[in-house]
Amino acid sequence: MRSRQVVIAGAGVAGLTAALAFARKGLGVRVLERAAALEEVGAGLQLSPNATRILGRLGVLDLVRPSTVRPEAIVLRDAASLKELARVPLGASAELRWQSPYLVAHRADLQHALLAAARQNPLIEISTGATVTGATVDAQAVEVGVEHDGNAVSLEAEMLVAADGVWSHSRRLVGPHERSRFAGELAWRTTIAADGETGRSFTSLGSMQAVTTFLHRGFHMVAYPIRAGTAINLVAFTPGAAIAEQWSGETDADALKRASRGSAPALTALLDQAGPWTVWPLHTVDSARPWTASDRIVLIGDAAHAMTPFAAQGAAMAIEDAYTLADVVASARYAHGLSQWEAARKARIASVARRGRLNHMAWHASGPVALARNLFLGIKSADSLAADMDWLYGWTPPGWSEAEL
Ligand SMILES: Cc1cc2nc3c(=O)[nH]c(=O)nc-3n(C[C@H](O)[C@H](O)[C@H](O)COP(=O)(O)OP(=O)(O)OC[C@H]3O[C@@H](n4cnc5c(N)ncnc54)[C@H](O)[C@@H]3O)c2cc1C
C-alpha cells in the first residue's frame, strides 16, 4: 500500500466525495474501506440542490442521474384522512429557483456513481478490507495505522480524513471518545416494485411524481420513487428500543402496525402488504464536539455530526463537508488552520439539525398542536413554502460566483 497525501477512512458518501474533491485539487488520495466489498446497503436518499450542485461540479451528477427521479413536489398528507396539507413545488421550478435539481435516489446508486468517478481518477486509490485502527501526529505528517487482510500496515500522509460513519472509531483521535446516542426512534425501510400489486395500491395513496410524507401522532412515513421510477422507497419512523448498529432484518412488524394505528385503512393495508422491513436505529453525534486535531486529522459526515433524517440532509451535509474541506485545504486559507472551516460547518449543521427537530415535532403532533399545524400549512402559499427552504437548498460553497452556478 503506497502512501498518499490524503488518507480517507471510509468509502461512504462522505469519504468518496472527499476523495473526488481532493483529487480535483490535484492531491493524491487513498481511500481505506473496512468492508471487504462495497455492498448495496441503506435506503433511498433525497438529494437536494445544495448536494446535487456539488455532485455536478465533481462529475458525479451525470453518472447518477439516469437512476434517479426528479419529483415534482414534496407533499405532506394527514395519515388518517389522507388529506393533502401542504405541497412544496420541486421539478423544473426547484431547478430554476435553487439552480440545481432536487432528485431522489437509492443510496447504492449514488455510491456506485461516486465509486465510478473515483475509479476513473488516477489520483485516487481505493482499498477495501482495510480498517483504520489509529493514527499518530507529528509536526510533519500523520501516521495512519491500518489492518489490511489481517496485516498491520502503517501509512504516512499529510492528512487523515475520518469519514467512518455514525459508529466512528476515529472520533477518539480528535477528542475524548464519546459514543453516538440512540435517538429513541427506529427507521423502517422497504422497497416495492412500482409495477407490482403493492406498487399499484400505493398510487391510491401517493404519487409516483412526489416525495409524500404521511403525518400521524408519534409516527410518519415517507414514500418516493427510486431506481428511475421502477421502485418505491418506503421509510417509516416509530419510537423503539436500540437494536443492532446496522440495518437489521430482525424486526417485529407488529411494532410498526401499533405505531400507525388510526391511520387510513389504505395506508395500514400498504404497511401490511409491503415488506420485508429492515430496521435502522437512529443515532446522533453531538456536533459541538471537536472535529479536528492538529490540522492533520479531520472528521466529516456522520462521524462528525450524525443527525436524525427528518430534514433528509445527512448525506447532503457529508457532501458539503467533503467539498468545502478540500477547498480550504488546497487554498491559501489553510494557512489560518481548519478552525474557520470547522466553525462555519458547525453553524450550518446546527441549523439543519434544528430544522430536522422542528419537522419531527410538527409531523408527529396530535390534538390542538396538529390542528394549529394544519391551519398554518393551509395558509402558506406554495411559493412561501419553497422560500422557507432557500437558506438550505440555495446554499453554495464559499467562493462560488453567480457565473459558476
Ligand atoms: C432512514 C434514513 C434515511 C435517510 N435519508 C436521507 C436523505 O433523504 N437525504 C440525505 O442527505 N441523508 C439521508 N440520510 C442520512 C445519510 O444516509 C447519512 O448521513 C450518510 O449516508 C452518511 O454518510 P457517511 O459517509 O458519513 O457514513 P457511512 O455511509 O456510514 O459510511 C461510513 C463508511 O466507513 C466505513 N468504515 C467504518 N469504520 C471504518 C474504519 N475504521 N476504517 C475504514 N472504513 C471504515 C464503513 O464501512 C462505511 O462504508 C438518511 C439516513 C437514514 C438512516
The ligand as a MOL file (V3000), in Angstrom:
LIG
                    3D

  0  0  0     0  0            999 V3000
M  V30 BEGIN CTAB
M  V30 COUNTS 53 58 0 0 0
M  V30 BEGIN ATOM
M  V30 1 C -33.5840 6.0920 7.1790 0
M  V30 2 C -32.5900 7.1160 6.7360 0
M  V30 3 C -32.9420 7.9930 5.7270 0
M  V30 4 C -32.0460 8.9710 5.2900 0
M  V30 5 N -32.4220 9.8340 4.3100 0
M  V30 6 C -31.5590 10.7790 3.8960 0
M  V30 7 C -31.9240 11.6550 2.8250 0
M  V30 8 O -33.0220 11.5870 2.2880 0
M  V30 9 N -31.0160 12.5930 2.4120 0
M  V30 10 C -29.7750 12.7000 2.9920 0
M  V30 11 O -28.9840 13.5750 2.5780 0
M  V30 12 N -29.3980 11.8750 4.0170 0
M  V30 13 C -30.2520 10.9200 4.4740 0
M  V30 14 N -29.8870 10.0690 5.4620 0
M  V30 15 C -28.5480 10.2090 6.0800 0
M  V30 16 C -27.4400 9.5840 5.2580 0
M  V30 17 O -27.7480 8.2590 4.8910 0
M  V30 18 C -26.1320 9.6120 6.0550 0
M  V30 19 O -25.9630 10.8540 6.6860 0
M  V30 20 C -24.9290 9.3830 5.1380 0
M  V30 21 O -25.0770 8.1810 4.4230 0
M  V30 22 C -23.6420 9.3690 5.9530 0
M  V30 23 O -22.5500 9.0920 5.1050 0
M  V30 24 P -21.1010 8.8450 5.7130 0
M  V30 25 O -20.2230 8.6150 4.5280 0
M  V30 26 O -20.7450 9.9140 6.6780 0
M  V30 27 O -21.2150 7.4980 6.5690 0
M  V30 28 P -21.4780 5.9980 6.0840 0
M  V30 29 O -22.3520 5.9470 4.9080 0
M  V30 30 O -21.8800 5.2470 7.3010 0
M  V30 31 O -20.0410 5.4890 5.6180 0
M  V30 32 C -19.0220 5.1570 6.5240 0
M  V30 33 C -18.1000 4.1390 5.8680 0
M  V30 34 O -16.9280 3.9630 6.6870 0
M  V30 35 C -16.6050 2.5840 6.7600 0
M  V30 36 N -15.8190 2.3960 7.9840 0
M  V30 37 C -16.2570 2.3870 9.2670 0
M  V30 38 N -15.2310 2.2560 10.1170 0
M  V30 39 C -14.1030 2.1920 9.3610 0
M  V30 40 C -12.7110 2.0860 9.6640 0
M  V30 41 N -12.2700 2.0270 10.9230 0
M  V30 42 N -11.8200 2.0540 8.6440 0
M  V30 43 C -12.2520 2.1280 7.3440 0
M  V30 44 N -13.5500 2.2410 6.9980 0
M  V30 45 C -14.4610 2.2870 7.9970 0
M  V30 46 C -17.9690 1.8980 6.7520 0
M  V30 47 O -17.8750 0.5430 6.3600 0
M  V30 48 C -18.7340 2.7520 5.7440 0
M  V30 49 O -18.5600 2.2770 4.4180 0
M  V30 50 C -30.7680 9.0780 5.9040 0
M  V30 51 C -30.4000 8.1850 6.9230 0
M  V30 52 C -31.3050 7.2070 7.3310 0
M  V30 53 C -30.8990 6.2640 8.4290 0
M  V30 END ATOM
M  V30 BEGIN BOND
M  V30 1 1 1 2
M  V30 2 1 2 3
M  V30 3 2 2 52
M  V30 4 2 3 4
M  V30 5 1 4 5
M  V30 6 1 4 50
M  V30 7 2 5 6
M  V30 8 1 6 7
M  V30 9 1 6 13
M  V30 10 2 7 8
M  V30 11 1 7 9
M  V30 12 1 9 10
M  V30 13 2 10 11
M  V30 14 1 10 12
M  V30 15 2 12 13
M  V30 16 1 13 14
M  V30 17 1 14 15
M  V30 18 1 14 50
M  V30 19 1 15 16
M  V30 20 1 16 17
M  V30 21 1 16 18
M  V30 22 1 18 19
M  V30 23 1 18 20
M  V30 24 1 20 21
M  V30 25 1 20 22
M  V30 26 1 22 23
M  V30 27 1 23 24
M  V30 28 2 24 25
M  V30 29 1 24 26
M  V30 30 1 24 27
M  V30 31 1 27 28
M  V30 32 2 28 29
M  V30 33 1 28 30
M  V30 34 1 28 31
M  V30 35 1 31 32
M  V30 36 1 32 33
M  V30 37 1 33 34
M  V30 38 1 33 48
M  V30 39 1 34 35
M  V30 40 1 35 36
M  V30 41 1 35 46
M  V30 42 1 36 37
M  V30 43 1 36 45
M  V30 44 2 37 38
M  V30 45 1 38 39
M  V30 46 1 39 40
M  V30 47 2 39 45
M  V30 48 1 40 41
M  V30 49 2 40 42
M  V30 50 1 42 43
M  V30 51 2 43 44
M  V30 52 1 44 45
M  V30 53 1 46 47
M  V30 54 1 46 48
M  V30 55 1 48 49
M  V30 56 2 50 51
M  V30 57 1 51 52
M  V30 58 1 52 53
M  V30 END BOND
M  V30 END CTAB
M  END
